[in-house]
């Protein structure tokens, strides 16, 4: 039986990028609103291009996961804006 570290590396990459992305979305939205979203989309495209360009399958997988997570973080910034507006409206209604 051969040891294949790729699965572990890809799993750690997935969990790490999702965890960091969650924190980044909340902090960036609190500081700058939805303005960072296009940056996430651009970074996602650049990292995905790197995933296609690299000859290493493992590195390509890591970059692909990172690109997908960056893209989703861009989407989540807009969704965070909607959640924040709903929460503010709910708090405002409770005070009436």
C-alpha positions as a Markdown table, in Angstrom:
| # | Residue | x | y | z |
|---|---|---|---|---|
| 1 | Unk | 0.0 | 0.0 | 0.0 |
| 2 | Unk | 1.4 | 3.4 | -1.0 |
| 3 | Unk | 1.0 | 6.5 | 1.1 |
| 4 | Unk | -0.9 | 9.2 | -0.8 |
| 5 | Unk | -0.7 | 12.5 | 1.0 |
| 6 | Unk | -2.8 | 14.3 | -1.7 |
| 7 | Unk | -6.1 | 13.7 | 0.0 |
| 8 | Unk | -4.9 | 15.1 | 3.3 |
| 9 | Unk | -3.3 | 18.1 | 1.6 |
| 10 | Unk | -6.5 | 18.8 | -0.3 |
| 11 | Unk | -8.7 | 18.4 | 2.8 |
| 12 | Unk | -6.6 | 20.7 | 4.9 |
| 13 | Unk | -6.6 | 23.2 | 2.0 |
| 14 | Unk | -10.3 | 23.1 | 1.8 |
| 15 | Unk | -10.9 | 23.6 | 5.5 |
| 16 | Unk | -8.3 | 26.3 | 5.8 |
| 17 | Unk | -9.5 | 28.3 | 2.9 |
| 18 | Unk | -13.2 | 28.1 | 4.0 |
| 19 | Unk | -12.2 | 29.0 | 7.5 |
| 20 | Unk | -10.1 | 32.0 | 6.5 |
| 21 | Unk | -12.6 | 33.0 | 3.9 |
| 22 | Unk | -15.4 | 33.1 | 6.5 |
| 23 | Unk | -13.3 | 35.4 | 8.8 |
| 24 | Unk | -12.2 | 37.6 | 5.9 |
| 25 | Unk | -15.7 | 38.1 | 4.6 |
| 26 | Unk | -17.0 | 39.2 | 7.9 |
| 27 | Unk | -14.0 | 41.5 | 8.6 |
| 28 | Unk | -13.7 | 43.0 | 5.1 |
| 29 | Unk | -17.5 | 43.6 | 5.0 |
| 30 | Unk | -17.4 | 45.4 | 8.3 |
| 31 | Unk | -14.6 | 47.6 | 7.1 |
| 32 | Unk | -15.4 | 48.2 | 3.5 |
| 33 | Unk | -18.9 | 46.9 | 2.7 |
| 34 | Unk | -19.2 | 45.2 | -0.6 |
| 35 | Unk | -16.2 | 47.0 | -2.2 |
| 36 | Unk | -13.7 | 44.0 | -1.8 |
| 37 | Unk | -16.0 | 41.6 | -3.7 |
| 38 | Unk | -14.5 | 42.4 | -7.2 |
| 39 | Unk | -11.1 | 41.8 | -5.8 |
| 40 | Unk | -12.1 | 38.4 | -4.6 |
| 41 | Unk | -13.5 | 37.6 | -8.1 |
| 42 | Unk | -10.3 | 38.8 | -9.8 |
| 43 | Unk | -8.0 | 36.9 | -7.4 |
| 44 | Unk | -10.2 | 33.8 | -8.0 |
| 45 | Unk | -9.7 | 34.1 | -11.8 |
| 46 | Unk | -5.9 | 34.6 | -11.4 |
| 47 | Unk | -5.5 | 31.7 | -9.0 |
| 48 | Unk | -7.6 | 29.5 | -11.3 |
| 49 | Unk | -5.4 | 30.4 | -14.3 |
| 50 | Unk | -2.5 | 29.3 | -12.1 |
| 51 | Unk | -4.2 | 26.0 | -11.4 |
| 52 | Unk | -4.5 | 25.4 | -15.2 |
| 53 | Unk | -0.9 | 26.5 | -15.8 |
| 54 | Unk | 0.9 | 24.4 | -13.3 |
| 55 | Unk | 2.3 | 20.9 | -14.2 |
| 56 | Unk | 1.8 | 19.5 | -10.7 |
| 57 | Unk | -1.6 | 17.8 | -10.1 |
| 58 | Unk | -1.4 | 18.4 | -6.4 |
| 59 | Unk | -0.6 | 22.1 | -6.7 |
| 60 | Unk | -3.3 | 22.4 | -9.4 |
| 61 | Unk | -5.8 | 20.9 | -6.9 |
| 62 | Unk | -4.7 | 23.2 | -4.1 |
| 63 | Unk | -5.0 | 26.3 | -6.4 |
| 64 | Unk | -8.3 | 25.1 | -7.8 |
| 65 | Unk | -9.8 | 24.8 | -4.3 |
| 66 | Unk | -8.4 | 28.1 | -3.3 |
| 67 | Unk | -9.8 | 29.8 | -6.5 |
| 68 | Unk | -13.3 | 28.3 | -5.9 |
| 69 | Unk | -13.2 | 29.5 | -2.3 |
| 70 | Unk | -12.1 | 33.0 | -3.3 |
| 71 | Unk | -15.0 | 33.1 | -5.8 |
| 72 | Unk | -17.5 | 32.0 | -3.2 |
| 73 | Unk | -16.1 | 34.6 | -0.7 |
| 74 | Unk | -16.9 | 37.3 | -3.3 |
| 75 | Unk | -20.4 | 36.0 | -3.5 |
| 76 | Unk | -20.6 | 35.9 | 0.3 |
| 77 | Unk | -19.7 | 39.5 | 0.7 |
| 78 | Unk | -22.9 | 40.4 | -1.1 |
| 79 | Unk | -24.9 | 37.9 | 0.9 |
| 80 | Unk | -23.3 | 39.4 | 4.1 |
| 81 | Unk | -24.6 | 42.8 | 3.1 |
| 82 | Unk | -28.2 | 41.4 | 2.9 |
| 83 | Unk | -27.8 | 39.6 | 6.2 |
| 84 | Unk | -26.6 | 42.8 | 7.8 |
| 85 | Unk | -29.4 | 44.9 | 6.5 |
| 86 | Unk | -32.0 | 42.3 | 7.7 |
| 87 | Unk | -30.4 | 42.2 | 11.2 |
| 88 | Unk | -30.5 | 46.0 | 11.4 |
| 89 | Unk | -34.1 | 46.1 | 10.3 |
| 90 | Unk | -35.1 | 43.4 | 12.8 |
| 91 | Unk | -33.4 | 45.4 | 15.6 |
| 92 | Unk | -35.1 | 48.6 | 14.5 |
| 93 | Unk | -38.5 | 46.8 | 14.5 |
| 94 | Unk | -38.0 | 45.4 | 18.0 |
| 95 | Unk | -37.4 | 48.9 | 19.4 |
| 96 | Unk | -40.8 | 50.1 | 18.2 |
